[in-house]
Amino acid sequence: DPAKQFCLQTDASSIGMAAVLFQEEGERRRIIAYASAKFTMAERRYHINEQEVLAAVWAIRKYRMFLQDGPFKLFTDNRSLQWLRRYQDERAKLTRWALMLQSYQFEVIHVPGTRNELPDYLSRNPEQNAGENQPIDDLSQYPILNVIHHQSLYEEISDAQREDAACQYDRARLQRLAREEPADAEEQRIKDEYALLDGCIWRRTPETLLLYVPRTLRRRLLEEYHDGPHAAHPGREETQRAVQQRYWWPTLRRDVIEWVRSCTVCAAVKAGPPQVKAPLRPRTPSDPWHTVSLDVLGPFGEAPRHTRYVAVLTDIFSKWVEARPMGTTRAKELVKFLEETFTRYGYPACIITDAARLYQSVLWTNYLERHHIQGYTSPIYHQRANPVERRIQELKKSIRALVEDRPYSWPEKLPNALFALRTRTNAATGTAPATLLFGQNLRRPGDWTMPAEARPPIQPHDERVARARQRQEMYQQQLFPEPREAQRHYQVGDLVLTKTRPGQSTFAPKWSGPYPVIEVLGDGVYVIDQNGNAQPIHIDDIRPTPPPRVEIADDDPVEPDERQPEAAAPLPERQPVRTIPTPPTREKSPEPARQEPDQSQIAARTPPQSPWERTAIQRRTPGRARSRLNFLMRDLRRLNESQEETVSSRKR
């Protein structure tokens, strides 16, 4: 009851403060609101008197809309307010509190702690954090008292139509057609397909009315239905269907396509159209153990700490695989693994790795230089460029099949998996890796018990290597044919988007940028400057930056698929609403022969161009007439052919 006096009861504890707002009716209390809040870390260090005063100040600020218009009662410990009057000039904080309390009219009623049960309970069980100077949001507490009228999109379009000159002319023409009978079929069609409602121009459809959008608000509408918080950046078809449920303008479909195509957010978070993959150009060494490839697999949580990773090395020519469990991925352990392997099979000429940091360490580079091994790195996050990735997939499948329901036992099954890969015939070479490396395949258990006549013959090693080399070349031509579509190419200075690194959040953008291209390395690899960090990136992980958005205009020529046929018919769901032509002007003014007319007179008597006037002008062009005549002749030929087929079938 606003006519009655309000009462406010406050209390503070060691962790928070609380307040109760109520009115008295005799001996009864009618509760209006409860409130509680936790103290901040700084407020917990206040003196108990400061905390009591803070509770009163916080409660009065919270319910000031009830208390500022008249006197009220404040039930609290009056000793705290007496303490405030004594020390209000010594601290700036206390001075601010005292000045704030002086602007209110209230009577302090002392309440001992034994009778302050309800605020005391709320202060010991606060529900939210509140600071000393935390602003109070009146809108969230009493929204009905703070209603502010915001202009809706429909009202904005209505005002824009009233200010647009072309809409004013079209409105006058529709008002005339509403009073008078249409002069011909064209005017009748305009009257049937357009309407005036509430002073606005609407487009009729078989289902509903669509509001015509002037040029000045088309960008605003596309931002609302594509970029807005309730749109979430839909695709072209979804955006067009959403807009066409309520609005229409002649170039709607083209504007939507250009708007979505130039959206940088869509380019960053969506996969985008499929791109032509760059052709793989795998290295084909001429001899076994000439080029090897190295990578580290892991970590594995099912294994002990000293076997969390697996270093995998493969010979690109023979497909021979070496692997060793490791506890870490330090360069020291990798160098030890390489030294054990190379002293057993020989040192290669080249080694291929990814772009990890450990392959840039001093220990790694010194080892390669000391043994005259050329090191190559693949583009970052592009696994297809490292040949060992294929062997890793086969190794994981073999181990998965061997461990069955004991995944922690994979270190024990690793030698068996390697034996299987080394003795298995490879599709690219046509022979087993062990045969290319040693001249014959590895023996299986029990092979020595077979007769000598049943053992496979040993072929000359040179012939086997030459045959494997030829087979690999043919296999690569079949597996990696030249692409039929043209490849993308970028130049230095082009802005591109790069694929984000794997392992990020599920909702992180898929592409980042734009970043400039600073160097072209060849074979589809470009050096991209990512905020000062130059990285070689493969072309499959690069896409062009969307074009900048252009201003939306309504004076561009209308595309053929945006025009309405002569007969009005219901439109399919995905087809845009089309432009309606107007009848030609019946009044003809004589034109002086080869004289330039007065431009001021033309501007005075020529009305502004309407949304449907442009198509009427285009319909009168000779090219348009020839196109329609060609369509009619084609339909006539088809009709004659169908009649001849019918007559011939009847004769048969």
C-alpha positions in Angstrom: 0.0 0.0 0.0 1.9 3.2 -1.1 -0.1 5.3 1.4 1.3 3.4 4.4 4.7 3.8 5.9 7.5 1.4 4.8 9.7 -0.4 7.3 13.2 -1.7 6.5 15.1 -4.1 8.8 18.8 -4.9 8.2 21.5 -7.0 9.8 25.1 -8.1 9.0 27.1 -11.2 9.8 30.7 -12.1 9.2 30.1 -13.3 5.7 27.1 -11.2 4.4 24.3 -8.8 4.9 20.5 -9.0 4.6 17.4 -6.8 4.5 13.6 -7.2 4.8 11.2 -4.6 3.5 7.7 -4.7 5.0 4.7 -2.7 6.2 2.9 -2.9 9.5 -0.8 -3.5 9.9 -1.4 -3.4 13.7 0.7 -6.2 15.1 1.1 -8.0 11.8 3.8 -7.5 9.2 3.2 -7.7 5.5 6.5 -8.7 3.8 7.2 -7.0 0.5 10.7 -8.2 -0.3 13.7 -10.2 1.0 17.3 -9.6 0.0 20.8 -10.9 0.9 24.3 -10.6 -0.4 27.8 -11.9 0.3 30.6 -9.6 1.4 33.6 -9.2 -0.8 37.0 -10.1 0.4 37.7 -6.5 1.3 34.3 -6.0 3.1 34.9 -9.1 5.2 37.8 -7.2 6.8 35.6 -4.3 7.8 34.9 -3.6 11.5 31.5 -4.9 12.7 30.2 -1.4 13.0 31.2 -0.7 9.4 29.5 -3.9 8.3 26.2 -2.9 10.1 26.3 0.5 8.4 27.1 -1.0 5.0 24.1 -3.3 5.4 21.8 -0.3 6.0 23.3 1.7 3.1 23.1 -1.2 0.7 19.4 -2.0 1.7 18.3 1.7 1.3 20.0 1.9 -2.1 18.3 -1.3 -3.2 14.8 -0.2 -2.2 15.2 3.5 -2.8 12.2 3.6 -5.2 10.0 2.8 -2.1 11.9 4.9 0.5 12.9 8.1 -1.2 9.4 9.7 -1.3 8.6 9.7 2.4 9.7 8.9 5.9 10.3 5.2 6.8 11.4 3.2 9.8 14.9 1.6 9.9 15.2 -1.4 12.3 18.9 -1.9 13.0 21.5 -1.6 15.7 21.5 2.1 16.4 25.0 1.9 17.9 26.4 1.5 14.4 24.8 4.7 13.2 26.0 6.6 16.3 29.5 5.3 15.5 29.1 6.6 11.9 28.2 10.1 13.1 31.3 10.1 15.3 33.8 9.0 12.6 32.1 10.3 9.4 34.8 13.0 8.9 37.8 10.7 9.2 37.4 8.5 6.2 36.1 9.2 2.7 34.0 6.1 2.6 32.2 6.9 5.8 31.6 10.5 4.6 30.0 9.2 1.4 27.7 6.9 3.5 26.7 9.7 5.8 25.9 12.1 3.0 23.8 9.4 1.3 21.8 8.7 4.5 21.2 12.4 5.0 19.1 12.5 1.8 16.5 10.2 3.4 13.9 10.7 6.2 13.9 7.7 8.5 13.5 6.9 12.2 16.1 4.5 13.6 14.7 1.8 15.9 17.1 -0.2 17.8 16.7 -4.0 17.5 18.8 -6.3 19.7 20.3 -9.4 18.1 17.9 -11.7 19.8 14.9 -10.1 18.1 16.5 -9.8 14.6 16.0 -13.4 13.6 15.0 -13.1 10.0 17.7 -10.7 8.7 20.2 -12.5 10.8 19.4 -15.8 9.1 19.5 -14.3 5.6 22.8 -12.6 6.3 24.3 -15.9 7.3 23.0 -17.6 4.2 23.5 -15.0 1.4 22.7 -15.9 -2.2 24.8 -13.5 -4.3 27.9 -11.3 -4.2 27.4 -7.6 -3.8 30.1 -4.9 -3.6 30.0 -1.6 -1.8 29.4 0.4 -5.0 27.5 -2.2 -6.9 24.9 -0.5 -9.1 21.2 -1.5 -8.6 19.4 -2.3 -11.8 15.8 -1.0 -11.5 14.9 -2.5 -14.9 15.5 -6.0 -13.8 13.5 -5.6 -10.5 10.5 -3.6 -11.6 10.4 -3.7 -15.4 6.8 -2.5 -15.6 7.9 0.8 -14.2 10.6 1.3 -16.7 9.1 0.5 -20.1 10.7 2.4 -22.9 9.1 2.3 -26.4 11.6 1.2 -29.1 10.6 1.6 -32.7 9.9 -1.8 -34.4 11.2 -2.8 -37.7 7.8 -2.5 -39.2 7.5 1.1 -38.0 10.9 1.9 -39.5 9.9 0.5 -42.9 6.6 2.4 -42.8 8.4 5.6 -42.1 11.0 4.9 -44.8 8.2 4.3 -47.3 6.6 7.6 -46.5 9.9 9.4 -47.0 10.9 7.5 -50.3 9.9 9.4 -53.5 9.3 6.2 -55.5 7.0 4.8 -52.8 5.0 8.0 -52.7 4.4 7.8 -56.4 3.5 4.1 -56.2 1.1 4.8 -53.3 -0.7 7.4 -55.3 -1.0 5.1 -58.3 -2.5 2.3 -56.1 -4.9 4.7 -54.5 -6.1 5.7 -58.0 -6.5 2.1 -59.0 -8.5 1.5 -55.8 -11.0 4.3 -56.8 -11.1 3.7 -60.5 -11.5 0.7 -62.7 -8.3 -0.6 -64.3 -7.8 0.6 -67.9 -6.3 -2.7 -69.2 -5.0 -6.1 -68.1 -1.7 -4.7 -66.9 -3.3 -2.3 -64.4 -5.7 -5.1 -63.3 -2.7 -7.3 -62.5 -1.0 -4.6 -60.5 -4.2 -4.0 -58.6 -4.5 -7.8 -57.9 -0.9 -8.3 -56.8 -0.2 -5.1 -54.8 -2.1 -3.6 -52.0 -2.2 -0.6 -49.7 -2.6 -1.4 -46.0 -2.0 1.0 -43.2 -0.5 3.5 -45.6 2.2 1.0 -46.7 2.8 -0.9 -50.0 2.4 -4.6 -49.8 3.0 -7.4 -52.3 0.2 -10.0 -52.5 1.0 -13.7 -52.5 -1.3 -16.7 -52.5 -0.6 -17.1 -48.8 0.0 -13.7 -47.3 1.0 -10.0 -47.8 4.7 -9.1 -48.0 5.9 -5.6 -47.0 7.9 -3.7 -49.6 11.3 -2.6 -48.2 12.8 0.6 -49.6 16.5 0.9 -50.5 17.5 2.6 -47.3 16.5 -0.3 -45.0 17.6 -3.3 -47.0 21.0 -3.5 -45.4 19.4 -3.1 -42.0 17.0 -6.0 -42.8 19.8 -8.3 -44.0 21.8 -7.6 -40.9 18.8 -8.5 -38.8 18.0 -11.8 -40.6 21.6 -12.9 -41.2 24.0 -11.2 -38.8 21.5 -10.7 -35.9 21.7 -12.6 -32.6 18.4 -14.4 -33.4 19.6 -15.4 -36.9 23.0 -17.1 -36.2 24.3 -16.6 -39.7 22.1 -19.0 -41.8 22.9 -19.9 -45.4 21.7 -18.2 -48.6 18.5 -20.3 -49.0 17.6 -20.1 -45.3 18.2 -16.3 -45.2 16.1 -15.7 -48.3 13.2 -17.9 -47.0 13.3 -16.1 -43.7 13.1 -12.6 -45.3 10.5 -13.7 -47.8 8.1 -14.7 -45.0 7.4 -11.0 -44.3 9.3 -8.7 -46.8 10.0 -8.2 -50.5 11.9 -6.1 -52.9 12.9 -6.6 -56.5 16.6 -7.7 -56.1 16.1 -9.7 -52.9 17.6 -12.9 -54.1 20.7 -11.3 -55.6 21.3 -9.1 -52.5 21.0 -12.1 -50.2 23.5 -14.1 -52.2 26.1 -11.2 -52.2 25.5 -10.5 -48.5 26.1 -14.1 -47.4 29.0 -14.6 -49.8 30.8 -11.6 -48.3 30.2 -12.5 -44.6 33.5 -13.0 -42.8 31.8 -14.8 -39.9 30.4 -17.4 -42.1 33.7 -17.9 -43.8 35.4 -18.4 -40.4 32.9 -20.8 -38.7 31.6 -22.8 -41.7 33.2 -25.4 -43.8 32.4 -23.5 -47.0 32.1 -25.0 -50.5 34.3 -28.0 -51.4 37.6 -26.9 -52.7 39.8 -28.7 -55.2 42.5 -30.6 -53.3 46.0 -30.0 -54.4 47.5 -33.1 -56.2 49.9 -35.1 -54.1 53.4 -35.3 -55.4 55.0 -38.0 -53.3 58.7 -38.5 -53.3 59.9 -41.6 -55.1 63.4 -42.5 -54.1 65.3 -44.8 -56.4 66.7 -47.2 -53.8 65.8 -48.7 -50.4 66.7 -46.6 -47.3 67.5 -43.5 -49.4 64.7 -41.4 -47.8 63.0 -42.1 -44.5 60.1 -40.5 -42.7 59.7 -40.0 -38.9 56.9 -39.1 -36.6 55.9 -39.6 -32.9 52.6 -41.3 -32.0 50.9 -40.6 -28.6 50.6 -40.0 -25.7 48.8 -43.1 -24.6 47.1 -43.1 -21.2 46.8 -46.9 -21.0 50.6 -47.6 -20.9 53.2 -47.0 -18.2 54.9 -43.7 -18.0 58.1 -44.8 -19.8 56.0 -46.1 -22.8 53.6 -43.2 -23.4 54.8 -42.4 -26.9 55.9 -44.4 -30.0 58.6 -43.2 -32.4 57.8 -44.6 -35.9 60.3 -44.6 -38.8 59.5 -45.9 -42.3 61.5 -46.3 -45.5 59.6 -44.6 -48.2 60.8 -47.0 -51.0 60.5 -50.4 -49.3 57.8 -49.4 -46.7 59.9 -51.0 -43.9 58.7 -49.8 -40.5 60.7 -49.3 -37.3 59.1 -48.3 -34.0 60.2 -47.9 -30.4 58.3 -46.9 -27.2 59.5 -43.8 -25.5 58.7 -41.9 -22.3 59.0 -38.4 -23.6 59.3 -36.6 -27.0 62.7 -35.0 -26.3 65.2 -34.7 -29.1 67.7 -36.7 -27.1 65.5 -39.9 -27.1 64.7 -39.5 -30.8 68.4 -39.1 -31.7 69.2 -42.3 -29.7 66.4 -44.1 -31.6 67.8 -43.0 -35.0 71.3 -43.9 -34.1 70.3 -47.5 -33.1 68.3 -47.9 -36.4 70.8 -46.4 -38.7 73.7 -48.4 -37.4 71.6 -51.5 -38.1 70.4 -50.7 -41.6 72.6 -47.8 -42.8 72.3 -44.0 -42.9 69.8 -42.4 -45.3 70.3 -39.4 -47.5 67.1 -37.6 -46.5 64.6 -37.6 -43.5 61.1 -36.1 -43.5 59.5 -34.9 -40.3 56.6 -32.5 -39.3 57.1 -28.9 -38.2 57.3 -29.7 -34.4 59.7 -27.6 -32.3 61.9 -30.6 -31.3 63.1 -30.9 -34.9 64.4 -27.3 -34.7 66.6 -28.0 -31.6 70.3 -27.7 -31.7 70.8 -31.3 -30.8 68.7 -32.5 -33.8 70.2 -30.2 -36.4 73.7 -31.0 -35.2 73.0 -34.8 -35.5 71.8 -34.4 -39.1 74.7 -32.2 -40.1 77.2 -34.6 -38.5 75.9 -37.5 -40.5 75.2 -35.6 -43.8 71.5 -36.1 -43.7 69.2 -33.6 -45.4 66.2 -32.7 -43.2 62.8 -31.8 -44.7 59.7 -30.6 -42.8 56.1 -30.9 -43.9 53.6 -28.0 -43.7 52.0 -27.6 -40.3 48.8 -29.5 -39.5 48.9 -31.2 -42.9 49.4 -34.9 -42.2 49.0 -36.0 -45.9 52.4 -34.5 -46.6 54.3 -36.9 -44.3 54.5 -40.5 -45.8 54.8 -42.1 -42.3 51.2 -41.2 -41.5 50.0 -44.1 -43.7 52.2 -46.6 -41.9 51.1 -45.2 -38.5 47.4 -45.9 -39.4 48.3 -49.5 -40.4 50.3 -49.9 -37.2 47.5 -48.7 -35.0 45.0 -51.1 -36.7 47.4 -54.0 -36.2 47.9 -53.3 -32.5 44.2 -52.7 -32.0 43.5 -56.1 -33.4 46.2 -57.8 -31.3 45.4 -56.3 -27.9 41.7 -57.1 -28.1 40.3 -56.3 -24.6 43.7 -55.5 -23.0 44.7 -52.1 -24.4 47.3 -51.5 -21.7 49.4 -54.4 -23.2 50.1 -52.7 -26.5 54.0 -52.5 -25.8 54.0 -56.3 -25.7 52.2 -56.6 -29.0 54.3 -53.9 -30.8 56.9 -56.4 -32.2 54.2 -58.7 -33.5 52.5 -55.8 -35.3 55.8 -54.7 -36.8 56.5 -58.2 -38.1 53.1 -58.3 -39.8 53.8 -55.0 -41.5 57.3 -56.0 -42.7 56.2 -59.3 -44.2 52.9 -58.1 -45.8 52.8 -57.5 -49.5 52.5 -53.8 -50.2 50.1 -52.6 -52.9 52.5 -49.9 -54.2 55.6 -52.1 -54.6 53.9 -55.4 -55.2 56.2 -57.1 -52.7 56.9 -57.2 -49.0 59.2 -54.6 -47.3 61.5 -57.3 -46.0 62.0 -58.7 -49.5 63.0 -55.4 -50.9 65.4 -54.7 -48.1 67.0 -58.2 -47.6 66.3 -60.0 -50.9 63.9 -62.4 -49.3 61.0 -62.3 -47.0 61.2 -63.0 -43.2 60.7 -66.5 -42.1 57.5 -67.4 -40.1 57.5 -69.9 -37.3 57.7 -73.4 -38.9 59.0 -72.3 -42.3 62.3 -74.1 -41.8 60.5 -77.4 -41.4 59.3 -77.3 -45.0 61.2 -79.0 -47.8 63.7 -76.9 -49.7 61.8 -77.4 -53.0 58.7 -75.7 -51.4 60.5 -72.6 -50.4 60.1 -69.5 -52.7 63.0 -68.9 -55.1 65.4 -66.1 -54.5 65.3 -63.6 -57.3 68.1 -61.1 -58.2 67.9 -58.1 -56.1 68.5 -55.6 -58.8 65.6 -56.9 -60.9 63.3 -56.9 -57.9 64.2 -53.3 -57.1 63.7 -52.1 -60.7 60.4 -53.9 -60.9 59.3 -52.3 -57.6 60.4 -48.9 -58.8 58.3 -49.2 -62.0 55.3 -50.5 -60.1 55.4 -47.5 -57.7 55.4 -45.0 -60.5 52.4 -46.7 -62.1 50.6 -46.9 -58.8 51.1 -43.2 -58.0 49.8 -42.2 -61.4 46.6 -44.2 -60.8 46.2 -43.1 -57.1 47.1 -39.4 -57.6 45.8 -38.4 -61.1 46.1 -34.8 -62.2 43.0 -32.8 -61.1 40.5 -31.9 -63.7 39.7 -28.5 -62.3 42.1 -25.6 -62.2 44.2 -25.3 -59.0 44.0 -22.2 -56.8 47.1 -20.0 -56.7 48.0 -17.1 -54.4 50.4 -14.3 -54.8 52.6 -12.5 -52.3 50.4 -10.0 -50.5 47.1 -11.8 -50.9 44.9 -12.1 -47.8 43.8 -15.6 -46.9 42.1 -17.5 -44.1 44.0 -20.4 -42.5 42.4 -23.5 -40.9 42.6 -23.4 -37.1 44.8 -25.8 -35.3 43.2 -29.1 -34.2 42.5 -29.7 -30.5 40.8 -26.3 -29.9 37.3 -25.9 -28.5 34.4 -27.5 -30.2 32.8 -24.1 -30.8 36.0 -22.3 -31.9 36.0 -21.0 -35.5 37.3 -23.4 -38.1 39.2 -20.6 -39.9 41.2 -17.6 -38.7 42.5 -14.5 -40.4 42.8 -12.8 -42.7 46.6 -13.1 -42.9 48.9 -12.0 -45.8 51.0 -14.4 -48.0 54.7 -13.4 -47.6 56.4 -16.2 -49.6 55.5 -18.9 -52.2 57.5 -22.1 -51.6 56.1 -24.1 -54.5 54.3 -27.5 -54.5 51.3 -25.8 -53.0 53.0 -24.5 -49.8 52.8 -20.8 -48.8 54.4 -18.9 -46.0 51.7 -17.1 -44.1 52.3 -14.3 -41.6 50.0 -15.1 -38.7 50.4 -12.0 -36.5 54.1 -11.9 -36.8 54.6 -15.7 -36.8 55.6 -17.0 -40.3 54.4 -20.5 -40.9 54.6 -22.7 -44.0 51.0 -23.9 -44.7 49.7 -26.2 -47.4 47.2 -24.9 -49.9 44.5 -27.3 -48.7 44.5 -25.5 -45.4 44.1 -22.1 -47.0 41.0 -20.5 -48.4 40.5 -17.0 -49.9 39.2 -14.1 -47.9 35.5 -13.2 -48.7 35.1 -10.1 -50.7 34.1 -6.8 -48.9 30.5 -6.0 -48.6 29.1 -3.5 -51.1 26.3 -1.1 -50.8 22.9 -2.5 -51.6 21.2 -0.5 -54.4 17.8 -0.9 -56.2 18.8 0.7 -59.5 20.8 -2.3 -60.8 19.3 -4.3 -63.7 17.1 -7.1 -62.6 18.3 -10.6 -63.4 16.2 -12.8 -65.7 15.3 -15.3 -63.0 14.0 -12.4 -60.8 11.3 -11.4 -63.2 7.7 -12.4 -63.0 6.1 -14.2 -66.0 3.0 -12.7 -67.5 0.5 -15.1 -65.8 0.5 -14.8 -62.0 1.0 -18.2 -60.4 2.0 -19.5 -57.0 5.7 -19.5 -56.5 7.8 -22.5 -55.3 9.3 -22.3 -51.9 12.9 -21.7 -52.9 12.1 -19.3 -55.8 12.3 -15.6 -55.0 9.3 -13.3 -55.3 9.6 -11.5 -58.6 9.0 -8.1 -60.0 5.7 -7.1 -61.6 5.7 -4.9 -64.7 3.5 -1.9 -65.0 1.5 -0.9 -68.1 3.1 1.5 -70.6 2.1 5.1 -70.4 -0.9 5.7 -72.6 -0.2 9.4 -73.2 2.3 9.9 -76.0 4.1 13.2 -76.4 5.6 14.1 -79.8 9.4 13.9 -79.9 11.3 16.5 -81.8 13.5 15.0 -84.5 17.1 14.8 -83.3 16.8 17.5 -80.7 17.9 17.3 -77.1 14.8 17.8 -74.8 14.8 20.2 -71.9 16.1 18.2 -68.9 14.2 20.4 -66.4 10.9 19.7 -68.1 11.6 16.0 -68.1 12.4 16.1 -64.4 9.2 18.0 -63.7 6.8 15.6 -65.4 8.7 12.3 -65.0 7.6 10.5 -61.7 10.2 8.6 -59.6 10.9 5.1 -60.8 8.8 2.5 -59.0 9.9 -1.0 -57.9 8.1 -2.5 -60.9 8.8 0.3 -63.5 12.2 -1.0 -64.5 10.9 -4.3 -65.6 8.3 -2.6 -67.7 11.0 -0.7 -69.5 13.0 -3.8 -70.0 10.0 -5.6 -71.5 9.8 -3.1 -74.3 13.4 -3.7 -75.5 13.9 -5.5 -78.8 16.2 -8.1 -77.1 13.4 -9.1 -74.7 10.9 -9.4 -77.5 13.2 -11.6 -79.6 13.8 -13.8 -76.5 10.1 -14.2 -75.9 9.6 -15.0 -79.6 12.2 -17.7 -79.5 10.5 -19.3 -76.5 7.2 -19.3 -78.3 8.6 -20.8 -81.5 10.3 -23.5 -79.4 7.1 -24.4 -77.7 5.3 -24.4 -81.0 7.8 -26.9 -82.5 7.5 -29.2 -79.5 3.7 -29.1 -79.8 3.9 -30.0 -83.5 6.3 -32.9 -82.8 4.1 -34.3 -80.1 1.1 -34.2 -82.4 3.0 -36.0 -85.2 4.0 -38.7 -82.8 0.4 -39.1 -81.6 -0.8 -39.5 -85.2 1.9 -41.9 -86.2 1.2 -44.1 -83.1 -2.5 -44.2 -84.0 -1.7 -45.3 -87.5 0.5 -48.1 -86.3 
